[in-house]
Amino acid sequence: MTKVITYGTYDLMHYGHVRLLERAKALGDYLIVGVTAEDFDKQRGKINVKQSLEERIANVRATGLADQIIVEEYEGQKIDDIKRYDVDIFTVGSDWVGVFDYLNEYCKVVYLDRTQGISSTQLRQENSVKIGIVGASRVVNKFGNECGYVNGIEVAGVCTDNTKVLSEELQGAELTGDFTQLLTKVDAVYIYSTPELHYDQAKQALLAGKHVLCESPIALKKEQCIELFQIAKEKGLVLQESIKTAYSLAYSRLVLLAKGGKIGKIVSVDTSCTSLKDLPEGWGSLDDWGPTAMLPVLQLLGTDYRSIEVLSQFNEETGFDSFTKVNFRYDHSVASVKVANGVKSEGELIVSGTKGYIYVPAPWWKTDYFEVRFENPDNNKRYFYQLDGEGIRFAIVSFIKAIEGIQSTGYIEESVSEAISGVIEYSKENAIVL
Ligand code: C2G
């Protein structure tokens, strides 16, 4: 009996896939199809697969061509599978010519002609979300660039009064200095203007029926933030806060471990985010770093703190804080957040619990690694998760999935966004000057 194996994602199954499977089957007597797990796909940079693994397996099953379906979960698995299932022929489409020649050592490798004129990427792009970007800093370039890694989104316009900072790619998008005009051309906006403008722009966009991905803080007042979520809900729109760290795999796994009781009861969360850099006009340290630094505090200890104390040092020229420390007091725990663009410190995150602690080395906010440590070091565990694009591209994927109703925007709870705005609001009035 000749055993054939082939692999694929099989997202939005189309006749190119079916033709490939038919010819693969015809190469032998028994066909094994490996369906790629989504996490493995992320590692390959192919993101925003539309269908779940279960749906994609069902797609393959429905063709009636596979004698066996397996899941491909790790790099190097093809060699294991070929040996394990005693495979005679490995086959894949001609878009992969050469890539799998190394498998010749284990079985015969056949590249089948790819069907022209159809692809999952094309199908995913067909109803792509047209996004407009508003902002003047270089971060908009990063965002524009990251959109390129995600299927289903297209930068349709940029609103800026500082075209000098724009990258060549974005220079190609339609430019306008007028936000109202930008809104006429798009389905959604990404807001990275000065914090003072976030609320007005987000509100205008939502009232115009556009989805909003907003750089933190969404608003400088808690009430404004609540109002924006209310409008979004009434209009059936997505309003999502963009704190890159929230979308990183290592960070979200860390939160799950901590919440799952791995280190016992959490008693203290201490975060620090600093960088000696000139902030864009209109940003203070707490506006810039605060949302990221507060994220683990609010997600792990909740938004129901009993009191806060804000201590700041101000830059005389700009009038904005160059160093701020926020102390949170909860009923049975505490937290501290240190942010600065005029003071340098170690950018680590420590979550202390009754059984052990989680340590994330600097720069913790873009980490792919953390440790869970215990009294007895033999019990320590290290965790690694690949992080691509600092989390921005996963923020974009999550935004699109929320727009399509496939997934909720659960990475940053509304209550957390509101609390972030609340602390920033409090700091503007009540910071103790150092
Ligand atoms: N295919 C094809 N013609 C198309 C589109 C796809 O022949 N128009 C083939 C691909 O070459 C592949 C199979 O159909 O052999 C599945 O395609 P995808 O789901 O796009 O999977 P792909 O990302 O190519 O995965 O490591 C190898 C991969 O797992 C192959």
Residues whose N, C-alpha, C, O or C-beta is under 5 A from the ligand:
A	BS01	C2G	Y7 G8 T9 Y10 D11 G16 H17 L20 T36 V92 G93 S94 D95 D113 R114 T115 I118 S119
